[in-house]
């Protein structure tokens, strides 16, 4: 007689996209699927695919909306036809999946749910991109829906303790209901590469989606302050919300800056990091910059390069008094301080090597997929063993 499989039955339910563009979902689910702690199953229909992204304007919006409605309904139907698990995990974007599950009769709901909040819809749409007025009814409705969705989950996952406190305050969720777990990343491409200083030139790299919290204009102003240093070369990779401002700035200012605006694969970005001497994090003045650890930091530290980034609540909590020994931190929104720090590092190859080594050690100890998987495994097991509050 075959032995009984007593492992926790884990079901992933969502409309998540598993691609390079969403590494946290892709690699978190990969690791959970092969974990020996769970009997893994998955119900998923991606919210969008490449075909819906090629079009622009109203046609693209209509296609995306129709596909979103279709995906949620299909996933709900598949769940209703499935055997109920011990615990369910809803990846980002989780809000409308959770609302649909909440609308079910109690006997049909998943017994226990862990949801990955990742990025707050309200924060992104209203507070960050300002697409809706904060005092308007649509913004208030969005906040209410997100609150209702996440309060339905037994537990919510975000990436930093600062984001956990923010979500608790924003959506009036109990602090004990939210855990901070490092994001999952592409360790196949972003792997440790020994650092060898390049002779004659210091290569400074920034990679990102050019969001306001990145403080790219601070980087450009620092580059202008170092324009006379022909040995310090800046390279920007990325495109996004602040791109028009970069384009205008580069037309009227002299600096040692190259900008690659087109999309780059993980392999290309990893190669750019490996070829760099200094990697730049975020320098935005806003509140959001204080509480995030963006993917670029994971990538830089995983490869093992000297990181210069803003002195934020997250860096201070992550490193404490050792912050300068892991990353080199400067005040946010301060181009002159950034320029001075880059100039100092450009002159000190031994310090760059020490920072590169320490960044990799920090990644292994605090940000690695191994660390995140152990934390999410423990959380899922704990939630599955407790009575549901739904």
C-alpha positions in Angstrom: 0.0 0.0 0.0 1.4 3.4 -1.0 2.2 5.8 1.9 -0.2 8.6 2.6 1.1 12.0 1.5 0.6 14.1 4.6 2.1 17.3 3.2 0.1 20.6 3.4 -2.1 20.9 0.3 -1.2 24.3 -1.2 -3.2 25.8 -4.1 -2.1 28.9 -5.9 -5.1 30.9 -7.2 -4.7 33.9 -9.4 -4.5 35.9 -12.7 -0.8 36.4 -12.3 1.7 36.8 -15.1 4.8 34.5 -14.9 7.5 36.2 -17.0 10.8 38.2 -16.7 8.7 41.3 -16.2 7.3 39.8 -12.9 10.2 37.9 -11.4 8.7 37.8 -7.9 5.8 35.8 -9.2 7.8 33.7 -11.6 10.5 32.5 -9.2 8.4 32.4 -6.0 5.9 30.0 -7.6 8.8 28.0 -9.2 10.3 27.5 -5.8 7.0 26.7 -4.1 6.1 24.1 -6.8 9.3 22.1 -6.1 9.2 22.6 -2.3 9.0 19.3 -0.5 6.8 20.8 2.2 3.7 21.1 0.0 1.4 19.2 -2.4 1.3 22.0 -4.9 -1.5 22.8 -7.4 -2.2 26.0 -9.4 -5.2 27.7 -11.0 -4.1 30.6 -13.2 -5.1 32.5 -16.3 -2.7 35.4 -16.8 -4.4 38.8 -16.6 -2.7 39.8 -19.9 -0.3 38.5 -22.5 2.0 39.9 -25.1 -0.7 40.0 -27.8 -2.8 42.5 -25.7 0.2 44.7 -25.1 1.2 45.3 -28.8 -1.8 47.6 -29.4 -2.1 51.1 -28.1 -4.9 53.5 -27.1 -8.5 52.6 -26.7 -8.1 49.2 -28.5 -5.5 48.1 -26.0 -7.5 49.3 -23.0 -10.6 47.5 -24.2 -8.7 44.2 -24.9 -7.0 44.4 -21.5 -10.3 45.1 -19.7 -12.1 42.2 -21.5 -9.3 39.8 -20.8 -9.1 40.8 -17.1 -12.8 40.1 -16.7 -12.5 36.8 -18.6 -9.4 35.7 -16.6 -11.0 36.3 -13.2 -14.2 34.5 -14.1 -12.4 31.5 -15.6 -10.1 31.2 -12.5 -13.1 31.4 -10.2 -14.9 28.7 -12.2 -11.9 26.4 -12.1 -11.5 26.9 -8.4 -15.2 26.0 -7.8 -14.6 22.7 -9.6 -11.5 21.8 -7.7 -10.8 20.1 -4.4 -10.3 22.6 -1.6 -6.7 22.8 -0.3 -5.4 23.4 3.2 -4.1 26.8 2.3 -4.3 29.0 -0.8 -1.8 31.6 -2.0 -3.0 34.4 -4.2 -0.1 36.1 -6.0 -0.1 39.7 -7.2 -2.4 41.1 -8.6 -4.6 39.7 -5.9 -7.2 42.3 -5.1 -10.0 41.3 -7.5 -9.4 37.6 -7.1 -9.8 38.1 -3.3 -13.0 40.1 -3.9 -14.5 37.3 -6.0 -13.6 34.6 -3.4 -15.0 36.8 -0.7 -18.3 37.0 -2.6 -18.7 33.2 -2.4 -20.8 31.5 0.3 -18.6 30.6 3.3 -18.7 26.9 2.5 -17.2 27.5 -0.9 -14.4 29.8 0.1 -10.8 28.7 0.5 -10.4 27.8 4.2 -7.2 29.8 4.6 -5.6 32.4 2.3 -2.2 34.2 2.1 -2.2 37.1 -0.4 0.8 38.8 -1.9 0.0 42.6 -1.9 3.3 43.6 -3.5 2.2 47.0 -4.7 -0.9 48.8 -3.4 -3.3 49.7 -6.2 -4.4 52.8 -4.4 -0.9 53.9 -3.6 0.2 53.4 -7.2 -2.8 54.9 -9.0 -3.7 57.7 -6.6 -0.7 58.7 -4.5 2.2 57.8 -6.8 1.0 58.4 -10.4 -1.9 60.8 -9.4 -4.2 59.4 -12.0 -7.2 60.0 -9.6 -7.8 62.8 -7.2 -7.3 61.7 -3.7 -10.6 63.3 -2.5 -12.6 62.0 -5.4 -15.1 59.2 -5.3 -13.2 56.8 -7.6 -10.1 57.0 -5.4 -12.1 56.4 -2.3 -13.9 53.5 -3.9 -10.5 52.0 -5.0 -9.2 52.3 -1.5 -12.3 50.7 0.0 -12.1 47.8 -2.5 -8.5 47.1 -1.8 -9.1 47.2 2.0 -12.0 44.8 1.7 -9.9 42.4 -0.4 -6.9 42.3 1.8 -8.8 42.2 5.1 -10.5 39.0 3.7 -7.1 37.2 3.5 -5.8 35.5 6.6 -2.4 36.9 6.0 -0.8 39.5 3.6 2.8 39.5 2.3 4.8 42.6 1.3 8.5 43.1 0.8 9.8 45.4 3.5 8.9 46.2 7.1 8.3 49.8 6.1 5.8 48.7 3.4 4.1 46.5 6.0 3.6 49.5 8.3 2.4 51.6 5.4 -0.2 49.0 4.2 -1.4 48.6 7.8 -1.9 52.3 8.2 -3.3 53.0 4.7 -5.9 50.2 4.7 -6.5 49.9 8.5 -5.2 46.3 8.6 -3.9 44.8 11.8 -0.1 45.0 11.8 0.2 41.3 12.9 -1.6 40.3 9.7 1.1 41.6 7.4 4.6 40.0 7.0 7.6 41.4 5.2 9.3 38.7 3.0 12.1 39.5 0.5 11.1 39.3 -3.2 12.0 36.4 -5.4 14.5 37.2 -8.2 16.2 35.8 -11.2 19.3 34.2 -9.7 20.1 32.3 -12.9 21.1 35.6 -14.6 21.9 37.8 -11.6 24.6 35.6 -10.2 27.7 36.5 -8.4 30.5 37.7 -10.7 33.9 38.5 -9.3 34.6 42.3 -9.4 37.8 43.4 -11.3 38.2 47.2 -11.4 38.5 48.6 -14.9 41.7 50.5 -15.6 41.3 54.2 -16.6 37.5 54.4 -16.5 34.9 54.2 -13.7 31.6 52.9 -15.1 28.5 54.1 -13.2 25.3 52.3 -13.9 21.6 53.0 -13.2 18.9 50.5 -14.2 15.2 51.2 -13.7 11.7 52.1 -14.9 12.4 55.8 -14.4 9.8 56.3 -11.8 9.7 59.4 -9.6 11.0 57.6 -6.5 14.2 56.7 -8.4 15.3 60.3 -8.4 16.9 60.1 -11.9 17.2 63.9 -12.2 19.4 63.7 -9.0 21.6 61.3 -10.9 21.8 63.5 -14.0 22.7 66.6 -11.9 25.4 64.6 -10.2 26.7 63.6 -13.6 26.7 67.2 -14.7 28.8 68.1 -11.6 31.3 65.4 -12.7 31.3 66.4 -16.4 35.0 67.4 -16.2 35.9 63.9 -15.0 36.2 62.1 -18.4 37.2 58.9 -16.5 33.7 58.7 -14.9 31.1 57.4 -17.4 27.4 57.2 -16.5 25.1 54.7 -18.2 21.3 54.7 -17.8 19.1 51.8 -18.8 15.4 52.0 -18.8 12.2 53.8 -19.8 9.2 55.1 -17.9 7.3 58.0 -16.3 10.3 60.4 -16.1 11.7 59.7 -19.5 10.5 62.9 -21.2 12.3 64.9 -18.5 15.5 62.9 -19.1 15.2 63.5 -22.9 14.8 67.2 -22.4 17.7 67.4 -19.9 20.1 65.6 -22.1 19.5 68.0 -25.0 20.6 71.1 -23.0 23.2 69.7 -20.6 26.7 68.4 -21.0 27.6 65.3 -19.1 29.3 61.9 -19.6 25.9 60.1 -19.8 24.6 57.4 -22.2 21.0 56.3 -22.1 19.6 53.1 -23.5 15.9 53.5 -23.5 14.8 50.3 -25.2 13.8 47.2 -23.2 16.6 45.0 -22.1 16.4 41.3 -21.1 17.6 40.0 -17.7 20.7 38.6 -19.4 21.5 42.0 -20.9 21.0 43.8 -17.6 23.0 41.3 -15.7 25.9 41.7 -18.2 25.7 45.5 -17.8 25.9 45.2 -14.0 28.8 42.8 -14.2 30.7 45.4 -16.4 30.0 48.3 -14.0 32.2 49.6 -11.2 29.4 51.5 -9.3 25.7 50.8 -9.4 23.1 53.5 -8.4 19.9 52.8 -6.4 17.2 55.3 -5.7 17.4 59.0 -4.7 13.9 60.3 -4.8 12.7 62.8 -2.2 9.2 61.3 -1.8 7.9 59.2 1.1 7.7 56.0 -1.1 11.4 56.0 -1.6 11.9 55.7 2.1 10.2 52.3 2.4 11.2 50.3 -0.7 14.0 48.0 -1.7 13.6 48.0 -5.5 14.6 45.1 -7.8 17.7 47.0 -9.0 19.1 46.7 -5.5 18.5 42.9 -5.5 20.2 42.6 -8.9 23.2 44.8 -8.0 23.8 43.0 -4.7 23.3 39.5 -6.2 25.9 40.1 -8.9 28.1 41.7 -6.3 28.9 45.4 -7.1 29.4 48.5 -5.1 26.0 50.1 -4.5 25.4 53.8 -3.9 21.8 54.6 -2.9 19.7 57.0 -0.9 19.9 57.1 2.9 16.4 55.9 3.7 14.3 54.3 6.4 14.8 50.9 4.7 18.6 51.1 4.5 18.8 52.3 8.1 16.7 49.4 9.3 18.4 46.8 7.1 21.9 47.7 8.0 21.8 49.7 11.3 25.2 51.1 12.1 26.8 49.0 9.4 25.1 50.8 6.6 28.2 52.4 5.1 30.0 49.0 5.1 27.3 47.4 3.0 26.0 50.1 0.6 27.4 53.6 0.3 24.5 55.9 1.3 24.0 59.6 0.6 21.1 62.0 1.4 18.2 61.6 -1.0 17.6 64.4 -3.6 21.1 65.7 -3.1 23.1 65.7 -6.4 26.2 67.3 -4.9 26.5 64.6 -2.2 26.0 61.9 -4.8 28.6 63.4 -7.1 31.1 63.6 -4.2 30.5 60.0 -3.2 30.9 58.8 -6.8 34.1 60.8 -7.2 35.5 59.2 -3.9 34.7 55.7 -5.0 36.1 56.3 -8.5 39.5 57.1 -6.8 39.4 54.1 -4.5 39.2 50.7 -6.2 39.8 48.8 -2.9 36.8 50.5 -1.3 34.7 49.5 -4.4 35.9 45.9 -4.0 35.0 45.9 -0.3 31.5 47.3 -1.0 31.0 44.8 -3.8 31.9 41.9 -1.5 29.7 43.1 1.3 26.8 43.7 -1.0 26.9 40.1 -2.1 27.2 38.9 1.5 24.1 41.0 2.4 22.2 39.5 -0.5 23.0 36.0 0.5 22.0 36.6 4.1 18.9 38.8 3.7 17.6 39.0 0.1 18.2 35.6 -1.5 15.5 33.3 -2.9 16.6 30.8 -0.3 15.9 33.2 2.5 12.5 34.3 1.0 11.4 30.7 0.3 12.1 29.6 3.9 10.0 32.6 5.2 7.1 32.0 2.9 7.1 28.2 3.6 7.0 28.9 7.3 4.2 31.4 6.9 2.0 29.1 4.7 2.5 26.2 7.2 1.6 28.4 10.1 -1.5 29.8 8.4 -2.7 26.4 7.3 -2.5 25.2 10.9 -4.7 28.0 12.3 -8.5 28.4 12.1 -9.7 30.7 9.3 -11.1 34.1 10.1 -13.0 34.3 6.8 
